[in-house]
Structure formats: C-alpha cells, structure tokens
Amino acid sequence: KVNKYSYPFCSAGWGTTTFQGQTSPVLKQASLHIMPDRCGVIYRNYNNGKQMCAGAYGGGHDTCQGDSGGPLMYESNGKWFLNGVVSYGHECARDGFPGVYARVSYYLPWIRSKLSAV
C-alpha cells in the first residue's frame, strides 16, 4: 500500500522481489532516496539530464525485473507527483547499486505535445 510514510520517494510495482525471482501477486512498494552522484560513477551510459538515480542506503529495497515503466513518486501536501519512470539497474536491491529512472521533467515538453494532440 502506498502511503504518506513512503518517504522520501516511493516506487511501486508487481515485479520480482528478488533477482531472477517470481513476480509479486500483490502490489509492492519501496522507499528510496535520490542519489544524484552515484549512477554516473557505476553506469557508463548514465545521463544525469535525462535520468535520475535512486536507491536505499545499505540496499535491501529497490525496483526489480517486471517493474520497468513503473513510477518513482513523492508525496507533498496530500498529492502524489511522478518524478521518474523505472528504467534499469544492476540486479536488485544491492548495496551501492541504485536504480536508474527516466527523469520525467526532461520529457515534459514531449509529454505535453502528445497530450495536446489528443
């Protein structure tokens, strides 16, 4: 269940709960922190302008296989905001290997252009 205690950022999905494991029959959530300097060091093609980096300090919480395309969101004043979209990572929930998310703010002009065409 996604709730106000999913601080500071929350991802949710039905992906696997362990690397190469089974998908979850129930919606799971992970509380994550933005790690702006980490992904550029460990992922060669990481682009901080188009992507963002999030994970749990010490590992143990992360998105995993089957969560791609899901949300990285945060709550403010009772409203939820989409900040990122699950993209890729190294295995799942490994300490020192946060996940990479598409940075929604970068794609907003494109999103708005598609919405206005509808």
N, CA, C and O atoms as CSV, one atom per row, in Angstrom:
chain,resi,resn,atom,element,x,y,z
A,1,LYS,N,N,0.845,-1.188,0.000
A,1,LYS,CA,C,0.000,0.000,0.000
A,1,LYS,C,C,0.882,1.240,0.000
A,1,LYS,O,O,1.778,1.361,0.835
A,2,VAL,N,N,0.644,2.145,-0.909
A,2,VAL,CA,C,1.380,3.400,-0.974
A,2,VAL,C,C,0.748,4.362,0.024
A,2,VAL,O,O,-0.466,4.568,0.012
A,3,ASN,N,N,1.570,4.951,0.888
A,3,ASN,CA,C,1.033,5.862,1.891
A,3,ASN,C,C,2.017,6.969,2.207
A,3,ASN,O,O,3.110,7.013,1.643
A,4,LYS,N,N,1.634,7.870,3.111
A,4,LYS,CA,C,2.466,9.024,3.432
A,4,LYS,C,C,3.777,8.658,4.109
A,4,LYS,O,O,4.657,9.511,4.230
A,5,TYR,N,N,3.933,7.426,4.551
A,5,TYR,CA,C,5.168,7.010,5.206
A,5,TYR,C,C,6.207,6.508,4.210
A,5,TYR,O,O,7.296,6.096,4.611
A,6,SER,N,N,5.887,6.534,2.919
A,6,SER,CA,C,6.809,6.091,1.874
A,6,SER,C,C,7.789,7.214,1.543
A,6,SER,O,O,7.906,7.617,0.386
A,7,TYR,N,N,8.469,7.701,2.520
A,7,TYR,CA,C,9.340,8.872,2.397
A,7,TYR,C,C,10.754,8.448,2.081
A,7,TYR,O,O,11.174,7.387,2.542
A,8,PRO,N,N,11.506,9.209,1.328
A,8,PRO,CA,C,11.077,10.427,0.649
A,8,PRO,C,C,10.508,10.151,-0.741
A,8,PRO,O,O,9.648,10.898,-1.207
A,9,PHE,N,N,10.961,9.112,-1.401
A,9,PHE,CA,C,10.409,8.742,-2.706
A,9,PHE,C,C,9.923,7.313,-2.622
A,9,PHE,O,O,10.420,6.522,-1.821
A,10,CYS,N,N,8.953,6.988,-3.448
A,10,CYS,CA,C,8.357,5.661,-3.404
A,10,CYS,C,C,8.227,5.134,-4.824
A,10,CYS,O,O,7.830,5.857,-5.738
A,11,SER,N,N,8.565,3.874,-4.990
A,11,SER,CA,C,8.314,3.186,-6.244
A,11,SER,C,C,7.371,2.034,-5.943
A,11,SER,O,O,7.408,1.471,-4.849
A,12,ALA,N,N,6.537,1.683,-6.892
A,12,ALA,CA,C,5.581,0.601,-6.683
A,12,ALA,C,C,5.492,-0.252,-7.940
A,12,ALA,O,O,5.643,0.245,-9.056
A,13,GLY,N,N,5.244,-1.548,-7.740
A,13,GLY,CA,C,5.109,-2.430,-8.886
A,13,GLY,C,C,4.861,-3.869,-8.487
A,13,GLY,O,O,4.866,-4.219,-7.307
A,14,TRP,N,N,4.643,-4.695,-9.501
A,14,TRP,CA,C,4.395,-6.116,-9.316
A,14,TRP,C,C,5.593,-6.945,-9.781
A,14,TRP,O,O,5.451,-8.139,-10.047
A,15,GLY,N,N,6.747,-6.336,-9.880
A,15,GLY,CA,C,7.937,-7.041,-10.358
A,15,GLY,C,C,8.426,-8.095,-9.376
A,15,GLY,O,O,7.821,-8.328,-8.330
A,16,THR,N,N,9.533,-8.721,-9.741
A,16,THR,CA,C,10.109,-9.747,-8.878
A,16,THR,C,C,10.585,-9.118,-7.573
A,16,THR,O,O,10.924,-7.936,-7.526
A,17,THR,N,N,10.604,-9.919,-6.523
A,17,THR,CA,C,11.053,-9.419,-5.225
A,17,THR,C,C,12.496,-9.814,-4.937
A,17,THR,O,O,13.081,-9.370,-3.949
A,18,THR,N,N,13.065,-10.645,-5.800
A,18,THR,CA,C,14.488,-10.985,-5.748
A,18,THR,C,C,14.982,-11.082,-7.189
A,18,THR,O,O,14.192,-11.293,-8.109
A,19,PHE,N,N,16.290,-10.928,-7.380
A,19,PHE,CA,C,16.863,-11.001,-8.715
A,19,PHE,C,C,16.544,-12.349,-9.341
A,19,PHE,O,O,16.856,-13.388,-8.759
A,20,GLN,N,N,15.928,-12.351,-10.518
A,20,GLN,CA,C,15.508,-13.532,-11.273
A,20,GLN,C,C,14.491,-14.380,-10.520
A,20,GLN,O,O,14.372,-15.581,-10.764
A,21,GLY,N,N,13.752,-13.747,-9.595
A,21,GLY,CA,C,12.728,-14.455,-8.832
A,21,GLY,C,C,11.371,-14.393,-9.513
A,21,GLY,O,O,11.265,-14.068,-10.695
A,22,GLN,N,N,10.343,-14.708,-8.749
A,22,GLN,CA,C,8.972,-14.687,-9.235
A,22,GLN,C,C,8.368,-13.292,-9.067
A,22,GLN,O,O,8.717,-12.560,-8.141
A,23,THR,N,N,7.465,-12.940,-9.969
A,23,THR,CA,C,6.774,-11.662,-9.822
A,23,THR,C,C,5.833,-11.729,-8.624
A,23,THR,O,O,5.413,-12.806,-8.201
A,24,SER,N,N,5.514,-10.561,-8.091
A,24,SER,CA,C,4.663,-10.476,-6.914
A,24,SER,C,C,3.185,-10.508,-7.307
A,24,SER,O,O,2.792,-9.841,-8.264
A,25,PRO,N,N,2.358,-11.274,-6.584
A,25,PRO,CA,C,0.923,-11.268,-6.866
A,25,PRO,C,C,0.219,-10.035,-6.289
A,25,PRO,O,O,-0.937,-9.766,-6.615
A,26,VAL,N,N,0.918,-9.292,-5.435
A,26,VAL,CA,C,0.353,-8.078,-4.837
A,26,VAL,C,C,1.272,-6.896,-5.131
A,26,VAL,O,O,2.479,-7.061,-5.304
A,27,LEU,N,N,0.691,-5.715,-5.184
A,27,LEU,CA,C,1.461,-4.505,-5.429
A,27,LEU,C,C,2.416,-4.262,-4.266
A,27,LEU,O,O,2.002,-4.224,-3.108
A,28,LYS,N,N,3.688,-4.098,-4.584
A,28,LYS,CA,C,4.720,-3.832,-3.571
A,28,LYS,C,C,5.221,-2.410,-3.729
A,28,LYS,O,O,5.067,-1.801,-4.787
A,29,GLN,N,N,5.823,-1.884,-2.667
A,29,GLN,CA,C,6.408,-0.552,-2.718
A,29,GLN,C,C,7.804,-0.593,-2.127
A,29,GLN,O,O,8.134,-1.468,-1.327
A,30,ALA,N,N,8.608,0.361,-2.531
A,30,ALA,CA,C,9.957,0.517,-1.984
A,30,ALA,C,C,10.186,1.994,-1.710
A,30,ALA,O,O,9.934,2.836,-2.573
A,31,SER,N,N,10.658,2.310,-0.519
A,31,SER,CA,C,11.019,3.682,-0.178
A,31,SER,C,C,12.465,3.906,-0.578
A,31,SER,O,O,13.349,3.147,-0.180
A,32,LEU,N,N,12.710,4.943,-1.363
A,32,LEU,CA,C,14.025,5.166,-1.953
A,32,LEU,C,C,14.487,6.600,-1.761
A,32,LEU,O,O,13.679,7.507,-1.558
A,33,HIS,N,N,15.781,6.788,-1.827
A,33,HIS,CA,C,16.396,8.109,-1.747
A,33,HIS,C,C,17.021,8.446,-3.096
A,33,HIS,O,O,17.555,7.569,-3.774
A,34,ILE,N,N,16.953,9.708,-3.479
A,34,ILE,CA,C,17.635,10.161,-4.689
A,34,ILE,C,C,19.131,10.196,-4.396
A,34,ILE,O,O,19.554,10.736,-3.374
A,35,MET,N,N,19.925,9.625,-5.287
A,35,MET,CA,C,21.381,9.555,-5.140
A,35,MET,C,C,22.019,10.188,-6.376
A,35,MET,O,O,22.476,9.470,-7.266
A,36,PRO,N,N,22.059,11.515,-6.446
A,36,PRO,CA,C,22.436,12.205,-7.684
A,36,PRO,C,C,23.850,11.948,-8.188
A,36,PRO,O,O,24.101,12.092,-9.385
A,37,ASP,N,N,24.767,11.579,-7.329
A,37,ASP,CA,C,26.156,11.409,-7.762
A,37,ASP,C,C,26.563,9.957,-7.977
A,37,ASP,O,O,27.666,9.704,-8.461
A,38,ARG,N,N,25.719,9.009,-7.639
A,38,ARG,CA,C,26.131,7.604,-7.646
A,38,ARG,C,C,26.073,6.947,-9.031
A,38,ARG,O,O,27.031,6.278,-9.419
A,39,CYS,N,N,25.006,7.111,-9.769
A,39,CYS,CA,C,24.832,6.367,-11.023
A,39,CYS,C,C,25.842,6.743,-12.097
A,39,CYS,O,O,26.233,5.894,-12.898
A,40,GLY,N,N,26.271,8.001,-12.128
A,40,GLY,CA,C,27.271,8.417,-13.103
A,40,GLY,C,C,28.595,7.710,-12.921
A,40,GLY,O,O,29.384,7.606,-13.861
A,41,VAL,N,N,28.843,7.222,-11.713
A,41,VAL,CA,C,30.083,6.512,-11.400
A,41,VAL,C,C,30.002,5.048,-11.819
A,41,VAL,O,O,30.997,4.484,-12.273
A,42,ILE,N,N,28.834,4.425,-11.676
A,42,ILE,CA,C,28.748,2.977,-11.894
A,42,ILE,C,C,28.118,2.546,-13.218
A,42,ILE,O,O,28.324,1.414,-13.657
A,43,TYR,N,N,27.350,3.435,-13.861
A,43,TYR,CA,C,26.717,3.089,-15.132
A,43,TYR,C,C,27.297,3.965,-16.238
A,43,TYR,O,O,27.125,5.184,-16.222
A,44,ARG,N,N,27.969,3.360,-17.176
A,44,ARG,CA,C,28.704,4.073,-18.221
A,44,ARG,C,C,27.824,5.002,-19.058
A,44,ARG,O,O,28.255,6.103,-19.400
A,45,ASN,N,N,26.621,4.591,-19.391
A,45,ASN,CA,C,25.762,5.390,-20.271
A,45,ASN,C,C,24.769,6.269,-19.522
A,45,ASN,O,O,23.846,6.811,-20.130
A,46,TYR,N,N,24.944,6.415,-18.227
A,46,TYR,CA,C,24.028,7.236,-17.422
A,46,TYR,C,C,24.108,8.697,-17.847
A,46,TYR,O,O,25.198,9.237,-18.036
A,47,ASN,N,N,22.946,9.337,-17.995
A,47,ASN,CA,C,22.861,10.736,-18.407
A,47,ASN,C,C,22.042,11.488,-17.364
A,47,ASN,O,O,20.820,11.349,-17.321
A,48,ASN,N,N,22.701,12.282,-16.526
A,48,ASN,CA,C,22.026,12.955,-15.420
A,48,ASN,C,C,20.944,13.930,-15.884
A,48,ASN,O,O,20.022,14.220,-15.122
A,49,GLY,N,N,21.031,14.433,-17.093
A,49,GLY,CA,C,19.996,15.325,-17.601
A,49,GLY,C,C,18.698,14.609,-17.921
A,49,GLY,O,O,17.613,15.149,-17.707
A,50,LYS,N,N,18.810,13.386,-18.437
A,50,LYS,CA,C,17.641,12.620,-18.857
A,50,LYS,C,C,17.227,11.559,-17.848
A,50,LYS,O,O,16.123,11.020,-17.920
A,51,GLN,N,N,18.113,11.265,-16.914
A,51,GLN,CA,C,17.860,10.178,-15.973
A,51,GLN,C,C,18.098,10.645,-14.543
A,51,GLN,O,O,18.717,11.682,-14.303
A,52,MET,N,N,17.597,9.860,-13.608
A,52,MET,CA,C,17.875,10.112,-12.204
A,52,MET,C,C,18.166,8.788,-11.524
A,52,MET,O,O,17.817,7.719,-12.025
A,53,CYS,N,N,18.803,8.881,-10.390
A,53,CYS,CA,C,19.330,7.731,-9.681
A,53,CYS,C,C,18.663,7.652,-8.309
A,53,CYS,O,O,18.618,8.648,-7.587
A,54,ALA,N,N,18.144,6.479,-7.943
A,54,ALA,CA,C,17.503,6.327,-6.633
A,54,ALA,C,C,17.741,4.927,-6.097
A,54,ALA,O,O,17.793,3.956,-6.852
A,55,GLY,N,N,17.883,4.838,-4.788
A,55,GLY,CA,C,18.082,3.552,-4.142
A,55,GLY,C,C,17.938,3.690,-2.640
A,55,GLY,O,O,17.632,4.765,-2.124
A,56,ALA,N,N,18.162,2.594,-1.953
A,56,ALA,CA,C,18.101,2.573,-0.496
A,56,ALA,C,C,19.519,2.482,0.041
A,56,ALA,O,O,20.296,1.628,-0.385
A,57,TYR,N,N,19.856,3.355,0.969
A,57,TYR,CA,C,21.178,3.284,1.592
A,57,TYR,C,C,21.299,1.944,2.309
A,57,TYR,O,O,20.457,1.599,3.137
A,58,GLY,N,N,22.341,1.196,1.991
A,58,GLY,CA,C,22.520,-0.128,2.559
A,58,GLY,C,C,21.844,-1.226,1.758
A,58,GLY,O,O,21.932,-2.398,2.125
A,59,GLY,N,N,21.171,-0.871,0.671
A,59,GLY,CA,C,20.484,-1.865,-0.151
A,59,GLY,C,C,19.221,-2.368,0.528
A,59,GLY,O,O,18.738,-1.768,1.489
A,60,GLY,N,N,18.695,-3.464,0.025
A,60,GLY,CA,C,17.535,-4.089,0.632
A,60,GLY,C,C,16.191,-3.664,0.069
A,60,GLY,O,O,15.216,-4.404,0.200
A,61,HIS,N,N,16.105,-2.495,-0.555
A,61,HIS,CA,C,14.868,-2.013,-1.174
A,61,HIS,C,C,15.209,-1.482,-2.555
A,61,HIS,O,O,16.181,-0.745,-2.726
A,62,ASP,N,N,14.407,-1.860,-3.537
A,62,ASP,CA,C,14.699,-1.428,-4.897
A,62,ASP,C,C,13.553,-1.851,-5.798
A,62,ASP,O,O,12.661,-2.590,-5.381
A,63,THR,N,N,13.585,-1.380,-7.025
A,63,THR,CA,C,12.732,-1.946,-8.057
A,63,THR,C,C,13.485,-3.140,-8.640
A,63,THR,O,O,14.692,-3.275,-8.442
A,64,CYS,N,N,12.773,-4.000,-9.355
A,64,CYS,CA,C,13.418,-5.205,-9.872
A,64,CYS,C,C,12.782,-5.558,-11.219
A,64,CYS,O,O,12.012,-4.773,-11.773
A,65,GLN,N,N,13.105,-6.725,-11.734
A,65,GLN,CA,C,12.582,-7.154,-13.029
A,65,GLN,C,C,11.050,-7.153,-13.004
A,65,GLN,O,O,10.435,-7.639,-12.055
A,66,GLY,N,N,10.454,-6.608,-14.046
A,66,GLY,CA,C,9.000,-6.523,-14.118
A,66,GLY,C,C,8.450,-5.197,-13.623
A,66,GLY,O,O,7.264,-4.918,-13.798
A,67,ASP,N,N,9.298,-4.370,-13.004
A,67,ASP,CA,C,8.865,-3.057,-12.524
A,67,ASP,C,C,9.113,-1.953,-13.546
A,67,ASP,O,O,8.640,-0.830,-13.365
A,68,SER,N,N,9.846,-2.253,-14.616
A,68,SER,CA,C,10.166,-1.229,-15.616
A,68,SER,C,C,8.905,-0.554,-16.129
A,68,SER,O,O,7.897,-1.209,-16.395
A,69,GLY,N,N,8.977,0.768,-16.265
A,69,GLY,CA,C,7.825,1.549,-16.689
A,69,GLY,C,C,6.970,2.033,-15.533
A,69,GLY,O,O,6.056,2.836,-15.721
A,70,GLY,N,N,7.269,1.542,-14.336
A,70,GLY,CA,C,6.517,1.942,-13.148
A,70,GLY,C,C,6.979,3.287,-12.603
A,70,GLY,O,O,7.954,3.858,-13.093
A,71,PRO,N,N,6.280,3.794,-11.590
A,71,PRO,CA,C,6.537,5.148,-11.098
A,71,PRO,C,C,7.605,5.249,-10.016
A,71,PRO,O,O,7.786,4.340,-9.205
A,72,LEU,N,N,8.305,6.375,-10.027
A,72,LEU,CA,C,9.085,6.842,-8.883
A,72,LEU,C,C,8.398,8.142,-8.498
A,72,LEU,O,O,8.435,9.113,-9.254
A,73,MET,N,N,7.776,8.169,-7.334
A,73,MET,CA,C,6.906,9.284,-6.985
A,73,MET,C,C,7.198,9.794,-5.587
A,73,MET,O,O,7.884,9.142,-4.800
A,74,TYR,N,N,6.667,10.964,-5.293
A,74,TYR,CA,C,6.776,11.515,-3.945
A,74,TYR,C,C,5.479,12.227,-3.599
A,74,TYR,O,O,4.731,12.660,-4.477
A,75,GLU,N,N,5.230,12.338,-2.295
A,75,GLU,CA,C,4.016,12.965,-1.806
A,75,GLU,C,C,4.349,14.320,-1.215
A,75,GLU,O,O,5.343,14.468,-0.504
A,76,SER,N,N,3.523,15.304,-1.509
A,76,SER,CA,C,3.676,16.633,-0.938
A,76,SER,C,C,2.291,17.235,-0.728
A,76,SER,O,O,1.505,17.356,-1.668
A,77,ASN,N,N,2.007,17.604,0.496
A,77,ASN,CA,C,0.719,18.224,0.840
A,77,ASN,C,C,-0.481,17.414,0.361
A,77,ASN,O,O,-1.456,17.962,-0.154
A,78,GLY,N,N,-0.390,16.102,0.541
A,78,GLY,CA,C,-1.507,15.232,0.199
A,78,GLY,C,C,-1.648,14.884,-1.268
A,78,GLY,O,O,-2.610,14.217,-1.650
A,79,LYS,N,N,-0.710,15.319,-2.102
A,79,LYS,CA,C,-0.751,14.997,-3.528
A,79,LYS,C,C,0.492,14.205,-3.906
A,79,LYS,O,O,1.577,14.440,-3.374
A,80,TRP,N,N,0.321,13.261,-4.831
A,80,TRP,CA,C,1.437,12.460,-5.318
A,80,TRP,C,C,1.916,13.016,-6.653
A,80,TRP,O,O,1.117,13.413,-7.501
A,81,PHE,N,N,3.236,13.035,-6.823
A,81,PHE,CA,C,3.857,13.566,-8.034
A,81,PHE,C,C,4.772,12.516,-8.648
A,81,PHE,O,O,5.538,11.861,-7.941
A,82,LEU,N,N,4.691,12.358,-9.965
A,82,LEU,CA,C,5.562,11.438,-10.692
A,82,LEU,C,C,6.872,12.148,-10.992
A,82,LEU,O,O,6.888,13.188,-11.651
A,83,ASN,N,N,7.955,11.590,-10.512
A,83,ASN,CA,C,9.270,12.188,-10.696
A,83,ASN,C,C,10.132,11.388,-11.671
A,83,ASN,O,O,10.950,11.958,-12.393
A,84,GLY,N,N,9.948,10.072,-11.693
A,84,GLY,CA,C,10.748,9.216,-12.553
A,84,GLY,C,C,9.964,8.001,-13.008
A,84,GLY,O,O,8.900,7.691,-12.471
A,85,VAL,N,N,10.507,7.317,-14.009
A,85,VAL,CA,C,9.929,6.079,-14.526
A,85,VAL,C,C,11.020,5.016,-14.470
A,85,VAL,O,O,12.125,5.228,-14.968
A,86,VAL,N,N,10.708,3.868,-13.860
A,86,VAL,CA,C,11.687,2.788,-13.680
A,86,VAL,C,C,12.296,2.408,-15.022
A,86,VAL,O,O,11.578,2.147,-15.988
A,87,SER,N,N,13.633,2.378,-15.076
A,87,SER,CA,C,14.326,2.071,-16.316
A,87,SER,C,C,15.218,0.830,-16.176
A,87,SER,O,O,14.899,-0.220,-16.732
A,88,TYR,N,N,16.323,0.939,-15.445
A,88,TYR,CA,C,17.236,-0.204,-15.322
A,88,TYR,C,C,18.084,-0.096,-14.060
A,88,TYR,O,O,18.057,0.913,-13.355
A,89,GLY,N,N,18.828,-1.148,-13.798
A,89,GLY,CA,C,19.737,-1.179,-12.655
A,89,GLY,C,C,20.613,-2.411,-12.734
A,89,GLY,O,O,20.608,-3.126,-13.736
A,90,HIS,N,N,21.362,-2.653,-11.678
A,90,HIS,CA,C,22.236,-3.826,-11.590
A,90,HIS,C,C,21.642,-4.775,-10.566
A,90,HIS,O,O,21.652,-4.498,-9.367
A,91,GLU,N,N,21.119,-5.906,-11.054
A,91,GLU,CA,C,20.411,-6.854,-10.202
A,91,GLU,C,C,19.322,-6.107,-9.440
A,91,GLU,O,O,18.664,-5.238,-10.013
A,92,CYS,N,N,19.117,-6.420,-8.172
A,92,CYS,CA,C,18.039,-5.780,-7.416
A,92,CYS,C,C,18.455,-5.582,-5.964
A,92,CYS,O,O,18.920,-6.513,-5.305
A,93,ALA,N,N,18.284,-4.372,-5.483
A,93,ALA,CA,C,18.470,-4.048,-4.064
A,93,ALA,C,C,19.885,-4.299,-3.541
A,93,ALA,O,O,20.069,-4.531,-2.346
A,94,ARG,N,N,20.880,-4.254,-4.424
A,94,ARG,CA,C,22.266,-4.436,-3.979
A,94,ARG,C,C,22.818,-3.133,-3.446
A,94,ARG,O,O,22.662,-2.085,-4.072
A,95,ASP,N,N,23.453,-3.189,-2.309
A,95,ASP,CA,C,24.067,-2.008,-1.713
A,95,ASP,C,C,25.080,-1.416,-2.689
A,95,ASP,O,O,25.921,-2.132,-3.233
A,96,GLY,N,N,24.994,-0.119,-2.903
A,96,GLY,CA,C,25.926,0.557,-3.794
A,96,GLY,C,C,25.518,0.576,-5.251
A,96,GLY,O,O,26.216,1.164,-6.077
A,97,PHE,N,N,24.395,-0.058,-5.590
A,97,PHE,CA,C,23.925,-0.106,-6.978
A,97,PHE,C,C,22.470,0.355,-7.063
A,97,PHE,O,O,21.566,-0.469,-7.202
A,98,PRO,N,N,22.244,1.651,-6.980
A,98,PRO,CA,C,20.875,2.159,-7.084
A,98,PRO,C,C,20.313,1.979,-8.490
A,98,PRO,O,O,21.045,1.674,-9.432
A,99,GLY,N,N,19.016,2.170,-8.613
A,99,GLY,CA,C,18.354,2.042,-9.900
A,99,GLY,C,C,18.375,3.335,-10.696
A,99,GLY,O,O,18.570,4.419,-10.144
A,100,VAL,N,N,18.171,3.206,-12.001
A,100,VAL,CA,C,18.131,4.354,-12.906
A,100,VAL,C,C,16.684,4.546,-13.367
A,100,VAL,O,O,15.989,3.589,-13.708
A,101,TYR,N,N,16.260,5.795,-13.368
A,101,TYR,CA,C,14.889,6.171,-13.706
A,101,TYR,C,C,14.912,7.247,-14.784
A,101,TYR,O,O,15.771,8.128,-14.766
A,102,ALA,N,N,13.974,7.179,-15.718
A,102,ALA,CA,C,13.826,8.268,-16.689
A,102,ALA,C,C,13.344,9.497,-15.919
A,102,ALA,O,O,12.398,9.413,-15.137
A,103,ARG,N,N,13.989,10.624,-16.141
A,103,ARG,CA,C,13.650,11.873,-15.443
A,103,ARG,C,C,12.443,12.510,-16.141
A,103,ARG,O,O,12.568,13.026,-17.251
A,104,VAL,N,N,11.288,12.473,-15.496
A,104,VAL,CA,C,10.046,12.952,-16.103
A,104,VAL,C,C,10.141,14.418,-16.506
A,104,VAL,O,O,9.628,14.795,-17.559
A,105,SER,N,N,10.779,15.244,-15.703
A,105,SER,CA,C,10.863,16.676,-16.025
A,105,SER,C,C,11.549,16.920,-17.369
A,105,SER,O,O,11.203,17.870,-18.072
A,106,TYR,N,N,12.509,16.080,-17.731
A,106,TYR,CA,C,13.188,16.222,-19.019
A,106,TYR,C,C,12.217,15.994,-20.179
A,106,TYR,O,O,12.296,16.662,-21.210
A,107,TYR,N,N,11.304,15.044,-19.995
A,107,TYR,CA,C,10.391,14.647,-21.063
A,107,TYR,C,C,9.064,15.417,-21.062
A,107,TYR,O,O,8.211,15.155,-21.910
A,108,LEU,N,N,8.872,16.349,-20.138
A,108,LEU,CA,C,7.603,17.077,-20.063
A,108,LEU,C,C,7.208,17.787,-21.361
A,108,LEU,O,O,6.039,17.719,-21.740
A,109,PRO,N,N,8.119,18.461,-22.055
A,109,PRO,CA,C,7.700,19.078,-23.325
A,109,PRO,C,C,7.142,18.054,-24.318
A,109,PRO,O,O,6.146,18.324,-24.988
A,110,TRP,N,N,7.769,16.901,-24.415
A,110,TRP,CA,C,7.295,15.846,-25.310
A,110,TRP,C,C,5.943,15.310,-24.833
A,110,TRP,O,O,5.034,15.112,-25.639
A,111,ILE,N,N,5.810,15.075,-23.520
A,111,ILE,CA,C,4.546,14.574,-22.965
A,111,ILE,C,C,3.417,15.563,-23.258
A,111,ILE,O,O,2.338,15.172,-23.703
A,112,ARG,N,N,3.674,16.834,-23.007
A,112,ARG,CA,C,2.645,17.857,-23.254
A,112,ARG,C,C,2.265,17.927,-24.732
A,112,ARG,O,O,1.095,18.121,-25.065
A,113,SER,N,N,3.247,17.770,-25.617
A,113,SER,CA,C,2.939,17.817,-27.054
A,113,SER,C,C,2.045,16.646,-27.460
A,113,SER,O,O,1.179,16.793,-28.323
A,114,LYS,N,N,2.252,15.495,-26.842
A,114,LYS,CA,C,1.422,14.330,-27.157
A,114,LYS,C,C,0.027,14.486,-26.574
A,114,LYS,O,O,-0.950,14.067,-27.194
A,115,LEU,N,N,-0.079,15.080,-25.395
A,115,LEU,CA,C,-1.390,15.279,-24.780
A,115,LEU,C,C,-2.216,16.305,-25.542
A,115,LEU,O,O,-3.433,16.162,-25.655
A,116,SER,N,N,-1.571,17.328,-26.059
A,116,SER,CA,C,-2.308,18.353,-26.805
A,116,SER,C,C,-2.783,17.834,-28.160
A,116,SER,O,O,-3.695,18.404,-28.760
A,117,ALA,N,N,-2.173,16.761,-28.640
A,117,ALA,CA,C,-2.557,16.181,-29.926
A,117,ALA,C,C,-3.765,15.256,-29.796
A,117,ALA,O,O,-4.327,14.819,-30.801
A,118,VAL,N,N,-4.159,14.962,-28.571
A,118,VAL,CA,C,-5.279,14.028,-28.338
A,118,VAL,C,C,-6.599,14.738,-28.430
A,118,VAL,O,O,-7.648,14.115,-28.264
